[in-house]
């Protein structure tokens, strides 16, 4: 799996730091300067990316 081979898994998400959610994403505070956005959209053969995890500065 691409994420495993490239060390991209983040396994320390504090679910109590939930901020908001949209159609396919949930947003959590990482620390005072960052958020983590989980995207859990439905996979289909036509989609290149079925799951993405983004850490963003705020």
C-alpha positions as CSV (number, residue, x, y, z in Angstrom):
1,X,0.0,0.0,0.0
2,X,1.4,3.4,-1.0
3,X,0.8,5.1,2.4
4,X,2.6,2.3,4.3
5,X,5.6,2.2,1.9
6,X,6.0,5.9,2.1
7,X,5.5,6.4,5.9
8,X,2.3,8.5,5.4
9,X,0.1,7.1,8.1
10,X,-0.8,9.3,11.0
11,X,-1.9,7.2,13.9
12,X,-2.0,9.7,16.7
13,X,-5.2,11.6,15.9
14,X,-6.9,12.8,19.0
15,X,-10.6,12.2,18.2
16,X,-11.6,14.5,21.1
17,X,-10.1,17.4,19.1
18,X,-12.9,17.2,16.4
19,X,-13.7,20.6,14.8
20,X,-16.1,20.0,11.9
21,X,-17.1,17.8,9.0
22,X,-18.4,18.1,5.5
23,X,-19.6,15.7,2.8
24,X,-16.5,13.4,2.8
25,X,-14.1,15.0,5.4
26,X,-13.6,15.4,9.1
27,X,-11.3,18.0,10.6
28,X,-9.4,17.7,13.9
29,X,-7.0,20.0,15.7
30,X,-3.4,18.6,15.6
31,X,-1.9,21.4,17.8
32,X,-2.2,25.1,18.2
33,X,-0.9,25.7,14.6
34,X,-2.1,22.7,12.6
35,X,-5.2,20.7,11.7
36,X,-5.6,17.2,10.3
37,X,-8.2,16.7,7.6
38,X,-9.4,13.2,7.0
39,X,-11.1,12.5,3.7
40,X,-13.1,9.2,3.6
41,X,-14.8,9.5,0.2
42,X,-16.2,6.4,-1.5
43,X,-13.8,4.5,-3.7
44,X,-14.6,3.8,-7.3
45,X,-12.5,2.6,-10.2
46,X,-12.8,6.1,-11.8
47,X,-11.2,7.9,-8.9
48,X,-7.4,8.1,-8.6
49,X,-7.4,8.7,-4.9
50,X,-9.8,6.9,-2.6
51,X,-8.5,8.2,0.7
52,X,-6.5,11.2,1.6
53,X,-5.1,12.7,4.8
54,X,-3.9,16.2,4.8
55,X,-2.1,18.1,7.6
56,X,-2.5,21.9,7.2
57,X,-1.2,24.9,9.0
58,X,-3.8,27.3,10.4
